[in-house]
Amino acid sequence: MDLVRQVAALAEETCEPEPENWYARKFGQSPDYSVLLEQLARTSSERTTVLASYFEPSPADRENGRKLPTKAHQQIAKLVAKGYIRVIITTNFDRLMEQALEKEGIVPTVISTVDAIKGAMPLQHAVCTVLKVHGDYRDTRFRNTEAELAAYPPELNQLLDRILDEYGVLVCGWSATWDHALRQAFLRSPNRRFTTAWAAKGQPSVLAQDLITFRHSTVIDISSADDFFSELGNKIDALERFHAPHPLSVELAIISTKRFLSKPEYRIDLMDLVAREVENQLAVLHEDPYLKAHRATTEEYGEALTRIEKNLDILLNIVATGIHFGPGQYPDLWSRLPIRMLDLVTMKGGTSLAQIRQYPASLLLYAEGVAACSAGDYRLLKSLFSIKASIEQGVSGKTPVIDYVIALRALEGDNLNKLTGQRFHVPASERMLTSLRGCFRATIPNDDDFEDLFDRFEYLLALYYLSGRINDSGYKWAPVGRFGYRKRHSGQHISKILDDERQRDGADWSPTAQGLFDDAGYQTTNAALLEFLKNVNF
């Protein structure tokens, strides 16, 4: 429009308020950039002078953020810095891309003339190559009119042929309508070694669609280049965080936890260690594509479980070590962790198996519960069982956390059995046992001892769950774990072991002495749970 106004000024006419309509009436055609430029400047040198003011920012432009690299330029430069982009082909002859790269500390190899092709660093050895197929606006040889864009020199064609053959291509902001020679370069490239992705705002042009079909391209609908490259950068950042090696090893985490438990003055250090690990893993899990997916296969479900378990490995070892070696210390710290991890329940996006978002909190509470049993810390166990929180949006009041974290609610039994090829009675409990075994190797080295402690925790969890839910109608239900069938027909069943302990220790029996139950309430609930177990088909 500014060029139209200049043409109108030369004709000593007024084109306002609709410059485009004035031009169409005056010349019998819609204003065309190439034609306009030829009307105002006949030679390349003259066009350089005409265009310079559009590309070089004045102090006022800089103050208002005009004629400066956009978010898209900046994000592309960041992807170059990370090694994801090696070659940039641009039809623009401004220097915004070079400016964005320089801000990231990258000095690119810039090719804007045939001479530059001959002296350029080979593509595979350059950090970044910017190929300006139409030249640079400060060089009088740049290509700008439709006639100049009809054909490229042989040397430029050869370089384009090599790039389009050897690299994957991401196209953004190119209509393919005016750049005839560049379009021909795409058509000359028969190989499709790597994906061509074509980001377009709205429906691609007819000529662009021909290239999309020819290259078997993936089309991405975008609202703007700025938004597209920003989102792309964010997704790559998320993937990097997801796959990044953990800065803290399991061994170092265990050593640090023991050290911080040794003196009260290290209390803040322990809390910082736990808080950092929780927030790091929440950030990673919030980006897990499965937790946002609408559909998933059994295999994808299994992969998601494995990722969650792997990501939480450090935190689970910290929890198991901290509670086992520090009984009675920092109960508020440990009891808050499952609540914080339940933040995943409210994340956006749906999945066919939405309860998997509860699994990280379940792993944490089960690890803490087993550790509390191993340390004989039943006050902590009561705190874990009794905590409530406002978790789901639209659900008024606070909900008992154990309603979300019992294994049966966090894990999907049919899928677990399909994954293992087994027919476990309580596959969720079996998976939880297997998942937690590793983080207790240092504190409970014997497998049988660990299974007994796991049974103890799950039985006490079932008792506590049932104790508040026995109603007058006689309805009884409790989460049954491996304890339901393990050693069921022998004197070693966990219910018998606990009852023998209670009778032997009397008032000193730890679960009642520390307030997990009162003695009468324990006996009533235990009888109800045993009655319920008789009707469970194992």
Order of alpha helices (4+ residues) and beta strands (2+ residues): alpha-alpha-alpha-alpha-alpha-alpha-beta-alpha-beta-alpha-beta-alpha-beta-alpha-beta-alpha-beta-alpha-alpha-alpha-alpha-alpha-alpha-alpha-alpha-alpha-beta-beta-alpha-alpha-alpha-alpha-alpha-alpha-alpha-alpha
